[in-house]
Amino acid sequence: MPDGSARWPRRPGRNGADMRKIGCGRVMRLAILGPVRAWRRDEEIDLGSPQQRGLLALLLLHEGRPVETEAILEALWGEHGPRGARGTVRTYVYRLRPILGDMAVIESTGSGYRLTVRDGTLDLRRFRDLTAQAHRARRAGAAASAAELLRQALGTWQGPALSGVRGPFFELERDRLEELRLAALEEVFDLELEVGGQSDLTSEIRAAVKEHPLRERLHEQLMLSLFRAGRRAEALAVFRHTRRLLRDELGVDPGPALRSLHDRILRESEDAPAPAGRELSSPPVPAPAQLPADLTVFTGRHAEISELSLALRDAAHAPVVGITGLGGMGKTALAVRVAHTQRHLFPDGQLFADLSGVKDPVGPLEVLGQFLRAVGVTRLPASLDERAALWRTTVSGRRLLIVLDAASSGEQVRPLLPASPGCAVIMTSPRRIIDLPGIPWLRLGVLQPQDALRLLAAISGTRRVFAEQEAASRLVQACSYQPLSVHVAAARLDARPSWTIDQILAQLEDDLRQPVVMHEDCKIVDRPFREAQARMDTFHRDAFHLAAVPDCSRLDAAMAAAVLDLPVNEATAVMEALVDAHVVEIGENGDYYFLGLVKAFARRQAHNGLGHEHCQQALHRLLRHCLTGTDTVGEEDLRAVLEQITDLPDTLAEMVSLSPP
């Protein structure tokens, strides 16, 4: 590793003070930007074993937000923790509390822990505060002040972040924090190149290039610094070296920013050029940050977040990942959560577009206009093809994260996709978009039962939910563990503080039995199902409704054929289409089943639309199949169907009477 001066800039501020000393007089100082350490006044505190330090670091990284015990176990030990790991975590907390005292308090939250720094400083928080001040100063045109603030921010670092703690989680966090540091370092180089006067800047940039040889922006800054110092030949040599390096390591050529600067140096204009793509006389265009706010009550989805995050890290391509599933499952919330956790990998900004529209899907021409303006383009071409070409050219060489929510077709999405490595796209859609080949799709289902219970507790309050935990578990089960429905149930709980959870559950179950939904919140729950059926043709819509009529826990292909009055192969195709529409689930053995809320909705539609007689005919066909077919039908399912039939024929009644009770 190169010496610390190259990797960890320690240049003092203009007043001569070492910026690492700021905050020494505070009662407690906590540090994770380097070794995980703590000081009470000027005395360092022994934080215990590496795993115990890891727990403290994990809580500090969340900066006052609660951390679930499951997340702690996964961070400290991975997926396969040792026996008794929960007890070990409690022991670590027990030991850390007296070490930290009342200046940094670890509180139990029911499902985990939260650390609040009451009287002291955290270096990560100070780093973020200083960089935010620097960005405000830069936007105000105070480049020298912005550079000074960034130097102070960089002075908070004491080495690689989270030193001394181990594990995949901390490796990812270390990479994320290092990306923040490098982004600040590159920005301070830009600013100091703009204001001039730093005699040792070229050597500092060269050291950073040596440490991070694949970051093109650093090579660009080194070329510009050399050229402004009158070292034109050396600047051109840097470009040649960079081109060879990128071709050898990645098989790519330098990006447009480096090529443009190289061409301008070759022309050797009278005035030294500004950094490529920018004019010093014009204020820089701020990186877009369009992501919606992350949900504060997000629970679960750990495997999905890991899978999507890993896919976005494909630096050799411009990865596009898709999230699909029934409405109300939290596709947008998951996309936004993943985007927030991975935004550090995309320092040139994050873009967000809701493609659903009020009545019709939003067209790509409009979205491209929004995106191009966000990245600094002021003169927009009129045609879609020209905008798409300009978009691909503009984002080439940049690292942007793009979230496309509620996409409906390949025609809508294709012009919005960047073509060059560095960018990434997260897309949500109610159905897989089959004319976008090569895109991996994650089918988002319901929450795990414990995650649904945690979601209910996070919204309605841990004390109330866990005081009636058994009833609360039945409530989230009645909600089919669907996030939207759990939110609606929590709203009912909040609106009726004197009711028990059992009373709320009884009201909900009564609502589901009604032929027409009356409560507004039930209409909210039904909305995703209505939207799903609106995308179906009449044939599949009727099949969706009819297949939900029997009180069976599952339907195999032959049972579905009897209900739908179709040959088995045609019935299978219909049920598979309903699976693709996310209104029917498929079990491990290939049987089909409905989520409880979806079945209640579809059955209401069947009785109101198809009529009682049509539904009874389907039940008769299913009963005949159950009594005469070769398939084994569970006794509970058989008796449930019998109870639904209002006019059992004598021949069938006789067959049923001969069957075992």
C-alpha positions, 0 to 999 in steps of 0.5 A, spaced: 500 500 500 502 507 498 504 511 504 498 514 508 499 521 505 497 519 498 491 515 501 489 519 507 490 526 505 492 530 512 493 537 509 492 542 514 487 548 513 489 555 511 489 557 518 494 551 520 490 547 524 490 540 523 483 538 522 483 531 525 483 535 532 477 538 531 472 536 536 477 533 541 474 537 547 467 534 546 465 529 552 465 523 547 468 522 540 466 516 536 470 514 530 469 509 524 472 512 518 479 509 520 479 504 526 473 503 530 475 507 536 472 511 542 474 517 546 472 520 553 475 526 553 482 525 551 482 518 554 481 512 549 476 507 551 477 499 550 471 497 546 473 490 547 473 484 542 473 485 534 465 482 534 463 487 539 467 493 536 463 490 530 456 491 533 458 498 535 460 500 528 453 497 525 449 501 530 453 507 529 452 506 521 445 507 522 446 513 526 440 513 531 435 508 527 433 501 530 437 495 527 433 489 528 437 483 531 436 479 525 440 484 521 445 484 527 446 477 526 447 477 519 452 482 519 456 479 525 456 472 522 453 472 515 447 467 514 450 461 518 451 464 525 453 460 531 448 457 536 447 462 541 448 468 537 442 472 540 445 471 547 452 473 544 449 479 541 445 481 548 452 480 552 455 485 547 450 490 548 450 489 556 458 490 556 458 496 551 452 500 555 457 501 561 463 503 557 459 508 553 455 511 559 450 516 558 453 519 552 452 514 547 446 510 549 444 503 546 436 502 547 432 496 546 427 497 541 423 490 541 426 487 535 433 490 536 437 495 538 438 503 537 444 507 539 443 515 540 449 519 541 447 524 546 453 528 548 459 527 543 461 527 536 461 521 530 466 522 525 462 520 519 456 525 521 462 530 521 464 528 514 457 529 512 456 535 515 462 538 512 461 535 505 454 538 505 456 545 507 461 545 501 456 543 496 452 549 499 458 553 498 460 551 491 453 552 489 453 559 492 460 560 487 464 560 493 469 555 490 475 557 495 471 556 501 468 549 498 475 547 497 477 548 504 470 545 507 472 539 503 479 539 506 476 539 513 471 533 511 477 529 508 481 530 515 476 526 519 479 520 516 484 516 519 485 510 514 480 505 511 473 505 514 471 500 519 478 497 520 479 492 525 472 489 524 470 483 519 465 480 515 461 481 508 457 486 511 462 491 513 466 490 507 460 492 503 460 498 508 467 499 507 467 500 500 461 505 500 464 509 505 471 509 501 466 511 495 464 517 499 471 519 501 474 519 493 468 523 491 470 528 496 477 528 494 475 528 486 471 534 488 476 538 492 481 537 486 476 540 481 475 546 486 483 547 487 484 546 480 479 552 479 481 557 484 489 555 483 495 556 487 496 549 490 503 548 488 503 541 491 496 539 488 499 535 482 503 530 486 497 529 490 493 528 484 498 523 482 498 519 488 491 518 488 491 516 481 497 511 483 492 508 488 486 508 484 488 507 477 481 505 474 478 512 476 478 516 469 476 523 473 483 522 477 486 521 470 483 527 467 485 532 473 492 530 473 492 531 465 489 538 466 494 540 472 500 538 468 498 542 462 496 548 466 503 547 469 506 548 462 508 540 462 504 539 456 508 533 454 507 529 460 499 531 460 499 527 453 503 521 456 498 521 462 492 520 456 496 514 453 498 511 459 491 511 461 488 508 454 493 502 455 491 501 462 483 501 460 484 497 454 489 492 458 484 491 464 477 492 462 477 492 454 475 499 453 477 506 451 477 512 455 471 516 456 468 522 452 471 527 458 478 524 457 478 524 450 475 531 449 481 534 454 486 530 450 483 533 443 483 540 447 491 539 449 493 537 442 490 543 439 494 547 445 489 553 445 491 560 448 488 559 454 488 552 459 482 548 458 477 547 463 475 540 466 472 536 460 465 537 459 465 544 464 466 551 463 470 554 469 465 561 468 459 557 469 456 554 475 457 546 475 450 543 474 449 539 481 448 531 480 441 530 480 438 526 486 431 525 485 430 518 489 424 519 493 425 518 500 426 511 503 421 508 507 422 509 515 418 503 516 421 498 511 422 491 514 424 484 511 426 483 504 434 482 506 435 476 500 431 481 495 436 487 497 442 482 496 440 479 490 438 486 487 444 490 490 449 484 487 446 485 480 447 493 480 455 492 481 456 489 474 461 494 472 463 491 465 456 493 463 450 497 464 446 492 468 438 493 468 434 489 473 427 488 474 422 487 479 415 485 478 409 482 482 402 484 484 400 491 486 401 492 494 407 488 494 412 493 495 415 493 488 417 501 488 419 501 496 424 495 494 427 499 488 427 505 492 430 502 498 436 498 494 437 505 490 438 508 496 443 503 499 447 503 492 447 510 491 454 511 493 456 507 487 453 512 482 456 519 484 454 522 478 447 522 480 440 518 481 434 519 476 427 517 478 421 517 473 414 514 475 412 511 468 405 510 470 401 516 468 394 519 471 390 516 465 395 513 460 403 511 461 408 516 460 411 516 453 419 516 453 419 523 449 417 526 455 421 522 460 428 523 456 426 531 456 426 530 464 432 526 464 436 530 459 435 537 463 437 534 470 444 532 467 445 539 464 442 539 457 438 545 455 437 545 448 432 538 447 431 535 440 424 534 438 424 527 436 424 521 440 430 518 436 434 524 437 433 525 444 435 518 445 441 518 441 443 525 445 441 521 452 446 515 450 451 520 448 451 525 454 451 519 460 457 515 456 462 515 461 458 517 467 455 513 473 448 514 474 443 510 477 436 510 474 429 508 477 424 507 472 417 505 476 411 502 473 414 501 466 409 498 462 412 496 455 419 495 452 417 501 447 416 505 453 423 503 456 428 502 451 429 509 449 431 510 456 436 505 457 443 507 457 448 503 453 455 504 456 458 501 462 458 505 469 450 506 469 445 502 472 437 501 472 432 499 477 425 497 473 419 496 476 413 493 472 406 489 474 408 484 469 415 481 466 416 485 459 418 480 455 420 484 449 426 486 453 431 480 453 436 479 457 433 482 463 433 478 470 426 479 473 425 478 481 418 476 482 416 480 489 411 476 493 408 477 500 412 478 506 415 473 511 410 472 517 415 475 522 417 481 517 409 482 516 408 482 524 414 487 525 411 492 519 405 492 523 409 493 530 413 499 526 407 502 524 402 501 530 407 501 536 411 495 538 407 495 545 400 494 543 402 489 537 406 485 542 401 485 548 396 481 543 402 478 539 397 472 537 392 476 535 396 480 531 399 474 528 392 472 525 391 479 523 397 479 518 395 472 516 388 475 514 392 480 510 395 475 506 402 478 509 401 483 503 405 490 505 399 494 503 394 490 507 398 490 513 399 498 512 391 498 512 390 494 518 395 498 522 391 504 520 385 501 522 388 500 529 391 507 529 384 509 528 380 505 533 385 505 539 380 503 544 379 496 540 383 490 541 386 487 535 381 481 535 376 486 534 379 489 528 380 482 525 373 480 526 371 486 523 376 485 517 374 478 516 366 480 516 368 485 510 371 480 506 365 476 507 361 481 504 358 481 497 360 488 496 366 492 499 364 498 503 369 501 507 374 505 504 380 502 506 378 495 503 377 499 497 385 501 497 386 493 498 382 491 492 385 497 488 391 492 486 387 486 484 382 491 480 388 494 476 391 487 475 384 484 472 383 491 468 390 488 464 386 482 462 382 480 456 374 478 458 376 470 457 382 470 462 378 475 467 372 470 467 377 465 469 380 468 474 374 470 478 371 463 477 377 459 479 377 463 486 370 460 487 371 453 490 373 453 498 379 449 496 386 450 499 389 448 492 387 446 485 391 442 480 391 442 473 385 437 472 381 440 478 382 447 474 380 444 468 373 442 471 372 448 474 373 452 468 370 447 463 376 446 459 381 441 457 386 440 462 392 443 457 388 449 456 386 450 463 393 449 465 395 455 460 390 459 463 392 458 470 399 459 468 397 466 464 394 468 471 400 466 475 404 471 470 399 476 472 401 475 479 393 473 481 395 466 482 400 463 486 404 456 484 406 451 489 412 447 489 408 441 486 405 445 481 399 446 484 395 453 484 392 457 489 390 464 491 392 469 496 386 470 501 385 477 499 386 475 492 381 470 493 376 474 497 376 479 491 375 474 485 370 471 489 366 477 490 367 479 482 365 472 480 358 472 484 357 479 482 359 478 475 358 471 473 352 470 477 350 465 482 348 459 477 354 460 473 358 459 480 354 453 482 355 449 475 363 450 476 362 447 483 358 441 481 363 440 475 369 440 481 365 435 485 364 430 480 371 430 478 373 429 485 368 423 486 370 420 479 377 422 478 383 419 479 387 424 483 387 424 490 383 430 493 383 432 501 377 430 505 377 438 508 377 440 501 372 436 498 367 437 504 368 445 503 366 444 496 360 440 498 358 446 503 358 451 498 353 447 493 346 449 495 342 444 490 346 437 491 343 432 485 340 426 488 345 422 484 351 426 487 348 426 494 348 418 494 355 418 492 357 423 497 353 419 502 357 412 500 364 416 501 367 416 508 365 421 513 
